[in-house]
Amino acid sequence: MDLQSLSLTGAVRDAPLLVGDWPGVPAFDRAVLCQMPDGVTLNLDQRMGHIYEQALAVLIEASPDLFLTASHIQIYDADNRTLGEVDFLIHDQARDTHIHLELAVKFYLAHERDGKWRFPGPNASDSFGRKINHMRDHQLSLCQRPEAKKLLQERYDIDVIEARHLITGCLFDPIGRGDVPVPSHLSPSAMRGKWLYREQFKTYFGQVEAVHILPKPFWLVPFLSETAPLFDPTPVQLLLEERQCVMFAIEGYAEKFFLVPDAWPD
């Protein structure tokens, strides 16, 4: 079986939630998802978010309890302007319930400046708070808009629908800091890692000669003995020549790391 596809679908199914239940919008129950079927290969020649959407679609379609009614449904207003997109429309056949499911795989780095903590992404224009607010206030309420209700009823004969989210990923703390606050809505079981500036690497890992750089599509995949063959060892010198944020793992360390440019997040 394709180890790359197997590891990606496994991460979607098993990775700890970054965000847990919200009032009125629980996290999607992944207990109904099965193993990836034999013979399925994901298309890795696409953006990370699309890869994980495909992985989740494969698992939904393989579940005897779920039916994937539609995905990537565009919602328009009366003037044909896009209001948003519904990631997945699912029929939970065991409960005879329709579900609007939104998926997000996100990574954020806790950063302190002048006594204030922020939680930007590797691309500092993104942030944990901004993504959470957009997911809660816009994406997950999309099917409650009159335009969406009309489309769901006319196209799929759906009158009642439940919203669910599946937000996984990791929050990275600055290396050497033990006073990082927990942002609102972060799941207690969320994955945590460490991030460091390029200039800090030799201070903390001076004896390390090689690391395993994790390509972006595999950021959610755990670095374990069974997944280690996916990531060739890279000499530290090549890691330090990177000019963008890079996720890497070190053999013998349970957590992952982000190496960021010395000027990040500016």
N, C-alpha and C positions, 0 to 999 in steps of 0.2 A: 504493500500500500504506500502511496505517496506520503512521505513523512512530513513534508511541508504542509500539505492540505490537512493532514491528520492533526498536526500540532495547532494549526490555526482554528479549526473547528473545535478542537478540545479546549482552547483558550476561551472561545466565545461561550462554550457550555459551562466551563468550570471556574473561570477567573473570578476572584472575589469582586463583589460590587463596589464601585467607587461611591455610589449614592444608593441609600436604602429606600424604604417606603416613605412616600409623602402622604399627608392627609388627602384621601380621596383618589390618590394615584399610586397604588402599590408598585413595587418592582415586579417585573415579569417572573413568573415561577418557571425556572429552567428544568425542574424535575421532569417535565413532560418531554424534554428533548432527548433524543437517542444518540448513539454513536454515529459517526459519519458512515454512510453506506459504502460498501466496496465499489471500486471503480470510478469514484467521483474525484475530479481534480479541479481545484480552484484556479481561476485566472489571476495570476500574480502580477500581470502587466496592467495594473490599474491602481488608482489611489487607495491608500490604506483603508479609508472608510468604506469604499466600495468592496474591497476584499472581505471585510468583516460582515458587510451586509449580505454578500453572496454566501459566506460561511453559515450565517444564521438562517438564510433561506433554505439551504441544503438540510439543515437540522430540522427545521419546521416541516419540510416536505417529507422527511423520513419518519416523523412521529405519527403513530396510529391515532393519536388523540387530537391532532391539529390538521387543519386544512388551510393552506395559504391561498386566500381569496384573491389578493392582489398586492402589489408593492409599487412604491414610488408613484403614488397617485397625486397628480397636480390638482390643487384647489384654486379656482379663479373666482373673482368677483364679477359683478354684472357688467363691468367695463372690460372684462377679459384680462385683468391684471392679476398676476400670481399672488395669492395669499400665503402659499406655503405648499409643502409636500408631505404626504403621509408615508412614512417608511414602510410599514407593513399593515395589512388588513388580514386578520386571522379569524377563522372560525374554530373555537374550542368545541369540538364535537362531543366531548365527554360531558360538558356542562351546557351545551347548546347556547353558547355565548359568543358574541362577536367582540374582537379586541383590536384596538388601535395601538400598535406597538412602535415606539421610537427607540432606536439604537444609537448609542454614542460610545466610542472608545477614545478616552482622553487621558492626557498626561500633563501634570502641573508641577511646578517647582515653588516651594515656599521661599519667599524672599523678604527680608527685613531691611527697611531703610528709614532712618530717623525715628525709630521706635514703632513704626507701623509695618504690619505684615500684609503682603499681597501674595496672590497665588497665580502668577502668570504661567502660560505654557512656554515651550521652547521658542515659539513665536510669541513674543511678549505682548503682541496686540490682543491675543486671546487671554482669557482668565477664567478661573474656576467659577467665580461668582457670576460673571457675564453669561457663561454657558448654562449654568443652572437656571438663572432667571429666564433666559430665552427658552429653554426646554420646558420649564413649568408654565410660563405665562403665554407662550405662543404655540410651540410645537404640539404639546400635549392637549391643548384646548382647541386645536384646529378643527377637530371633528364635531365640536359643539357650535361652530359657526353655521348660520342658516344656509350658506352656500354649500358647505360640506354635507350637512344633513340632507339637503335636496339631492345632491349627487349620490350619496350612499343609498338613499331610498330608491331613486330611479334606476341606478345602474346595478345595485347589488341586493335590492329589496331588504335593506337594513334600516331599522327604525331606532334600535337601542344598541349602543356600543360602549364598551369600557376602555379607558385609557390605561396603558401600562408603559413603563420605561425599563430599559436595560442599559445602564450606564456603568461601564467597567473602565479600568485603567489603573493609574498609579499616581500617588503624590510623593514627590521627592523632597526630603528635608536637606537643608544645607549641611554639609559634612562638618562634624565637630560641634554642632549645636544640639542641645537637649531641651531647649525652651520653645520649641515650635508650637504655636497654638493650633487647634483643630478647627478648620473652617466649618461654618454652618452647613449642615446637610451631608458632611462626609460620613460614610459608613464606618462604624467601629472596626469592621473587618477589612477595610480597604487595604490594598497593597501599598507598602511604603518602601521607598528607596532613599538614596543619598545623591546629592549633586555637589559638584565642586568646580571651581574655576581651573582653567588650564594651568595656571601658575601654581596651584595647590597640589598638583598630582604627585610630584616627587616628594612632597612633605608627607603625604599619607601613604603613598605606594612606591616608595623609593626602591624597594627590592623586587618589584614586579617587573618582569621582562616582556610579558605578552598578555594581551587581553582578548576577549571575544567581542567584537563590535556587532551589535544587533541591528540588522537592516530594519528600516521603519515598519514594514508590514509585520515584523515579528516582535515588536515592542511589547505586546501583551503576552507573548509566549514565555512560560517560565524557563529559566536556564537550569535544566536538570540533566541527569546522565543520559536520558532517552532523547532529549532534544539537542544536546551539545553537538552532535554531528552536523547540525544545521549551520553552525557558526565556526568558521576556521579561526585559529589563533592569529592575532595580528601583533607585530612588534609594537612596543610602546611608542617608539619614535614616530611610527606612522599615525598612531592615534593622536599624538600631540601636534601633528601637522594639520589636522582637521581644523577648518575655520568656521564650522557650524556646530550646533548642539549635537552631541553624539551619545547614544545610549550604549553602554558596554557592561560586560559581566567579567568577573574574575573567578577562576576556579578556586573553590574553597570558601567563597563568600555566598551567603544565602540571598543577599539583596542585590538589586541592580543599581547601576550608577549612571548619572548623566554628567558628561563633561561639557562645560559651556565656555564660550569665549570670555576673555577677561573683562570685556566691556558689557557683557550681558547684564541686565535686560535693556540697556540703552542702545 
